[in-house]
Amino acid sequence: MNNSPVTVWRSHKKLHTYLNKVGRLVVWTKILVAPAGFEHQVPYLVGIVDFGTERLPLQIVDCEEKGLKINQKVVMVIRKIGKVKPDEVIEYGLKVKPL
């Protein structure tokens, strides 16, 4: 992953366009074996969210799996992605949480 300050800044400047966008949860699953950089988050939830014009795979935060339902409304939030070393740039990305 290239996390140079320029690359991170370019991706961050578009995040606000998605903030607070409301969608519906189509399906979800629990990740038990994570890819590199996300090992510290397992287990975590991801789902496919329908925003009407597009469907996106997103991590689900601030909830337990037992509280999720198909067609449940979720809202887009911005959160830190992965874990960084003290000398690296913190990356943020889009996630959803139940309404």
N, C-alpha and C positions, 0 to 999 in steps of 0.2 A: 504494500500500500504506500503510495506517495503522499506523505503528509507535510509537504513543504508549506511554509506560510502562505505562499501565493496560491497554491492549489486549494488549501483549506479556505482561504478568504473567498475565492471564486465560488466555491460550493455553498458557503454560508450566506452570501449576499442574496440568494434566491429563497432561502428558507421561510422568510416572513410571508411569502405569497401563499403558503399552505397553512399557516398558523390559524387555529380555531376552525378549520374546515370540518364539517360534520359528515360522517358516512355511516354505513351499516356493515356490521361484521358478517361476512359470508361463511367463513370457516376458520378454525384455529387449531393449533397443535402446541404441544410443549416440547421444547428443545432440551435434550438431556446431554448431548455431545455437541459442543459448540465448535465453530471454526476458530482458527488462531486469532487471538485478540479479544475473544468473547468468553473464554473459559471461566473467568471469574463471575460471570452472570448466571451460569446454569444452576438450576433449570430456569428457563424463561419462556414466555409465550409469544408466539407470532401468529398472525392471521392475514387473511385476504380481506381487504376492506373495499366496499363498493361506494364510490363517491358520485355515482350517476353517470358521469362522463368517462370515468376511468376506474380500474380496479388496481390496488397497490398491495404488495406484500409489506407488512409493517410489524414491528415489535409492539406488543401490548404491555402497558405498564400500569401501575397503581391498582392492581386487582389480583384476585385469586382465580384459578381456572374454574372452580365450582360456581363462580358468579357470572360466567360468560354464557350468553345465549345467542343462537343464530338470529340475525336481523337486529341485534342490539345496536343502539346508536353509540358511536364512538366519536371522539373529537381528536383532531391532530394537535400534537404538542411537540416542542423541541426539547431534546434531551442530549446529554453527552453520549457519545458512541465509543465503545471500547474503553480500554485503559491505556493511559499514556505515561511515559517516563517524565520525570521533572523537567527535562530539557526539550520535550516535544510539544507541539502545538495541540491544544485540546480541540477535538473535532466534535461537532454537534450534528444531529440529524433528526429526521422526522420519526415519530412514534405516535401511537394512539392510546387513549385511555377511555374507559367507559364513561358515558354521561350519567 
